Amino acid sequence: MKAKYFRYLLEFKRPSGTSRGVLYEKETFILEVGDNGRKGTGECAIFRGLSFDDRPDYEEKLQWLCENIDRGYLYLKEELKEFPSIWFGYEQAVLNLKYGENLYFPSEFTEGKSAIVINGLIWMGNILYMEEQIREKLEKGFHCIKLKIGVDWESEHKILQKLREKFSKDALELRVDANGGFSKEEAKIVLQQLSDLHIHSIEQPIKAGNWSDMASLCAGAPTPIALDEELIGITDPAEKKKLLESIKPQYIILKPALVGGFSGSDEWISLAEEQNIGWWITSALESNIGLNAIAQYTFTKKNPMPQGLGTGSLFVNNFESSLELNNELLWFKDTQN
């Protein structure tokens, strides 16, 4: 088997706001493996400033993988445990080599018989921009919307209040993602305000790494808390179990590119279910290559909750997509025919 990679820069159609700043472009790496005339493609979807493996020797490790691609699965997994996004790309490439075309996890989803329900994502911006996005999502038939918050809570709170005045909790599920934007004391107030509006959950209300503070917020939280960034960088199963037992969150959110690919996500899901902790899967600004693989994987997990998958529509120079959004349903389309 042979392997090579190339760097690719995805350009946003419109700058996208998060609590960490505004994003204009997204760097990624495409891994190709070949064997006996067949090819497998995967995406090593590093997220600069967030990924555990955002390190100066990233490309060096990617080149190392290409040179050692024939080494065994367990050997490579151990060697790449500190490079979750590279492992994520490797898993995809090997699966795609096995199944061919644009397949990673063949199922009723890839046969076009079933779809995945997703949430609509609202990016940060001024009130007019956020309201414009919300109107667009509602017109498309979304019943679950996720808003990025934590930059201007007063304005964000008003938007949520307006939404609740128009739509009951039964008509519209609202999730919020703070990306660690609040202090512990601020979070206590925000959690209560969110509860008054019947918000489904809040992702990462405070910065990751503060297990004790997060545990106290999760204990009896008026609004369910979902851990997101908190999971990044924890590779040992015993440490994963310890985190869940210590914090006792209501939910965890899995971004395969950031938590060790599909095998890493499987570990988290298994541990969460043992402790009756809910979970769902989200993408993390991958290109259509990684997004396609994540969507196929997500379908196999049979989680009925709306999933946090992107649609690949954020970028002007994305790869051809195997996915198609119809209202809130994400479908697989056969690009070969």
Secondary structure as UniProt FT lines:
FT   STRAND          2..18
FT   TURN            19..20
FT   STRAND          21..35
FT   TURN            36..37
FT   STRAND          38..44
FT   TURN            48..50
FT   TURN            52..53
FT   TURN            56..57
FT   HELIX           58..67
FT   TURN            68..70
FT   HELIX           73..79
FT   TURN            80..82
FT   HELIX           84..99
FT   TURN            101..102
FT   TURN            108..112
FT   STRAND          116..118
FT   STRAND          120..122
FT   HELIX           127..139
FT   TURN            140..141
FT   STRAND          144..148
FT   HELIX           153..166
FT   TURN            169..171
FT   STRAND          173..177
FT   TURN            179..180
FT   HELIX           184..196
FT   TURN            197..198
FT   STRAND          201..203
FT   TURN            208..209
FT   HELIX           211..218
FT   TURN            219..220
FT   STRAND          225..227
FT   HELIX           229..231
FT   TURN            232..233
FT   HELIX           237..247
FT   STRAND          251..254
FT   TURN            256..260
FT   HELIX           261..274
FT   TURN            275..276
FT   STRAND          278..282
FT   HELIX           288..300
FT   TURN            301..302
FT   STRAND          307..308
FT   TURN            313..314
FT   STRAND          323..326
FT   TURN            327..328
FT   STRAND          329..332
FT   TURN            335..336
//
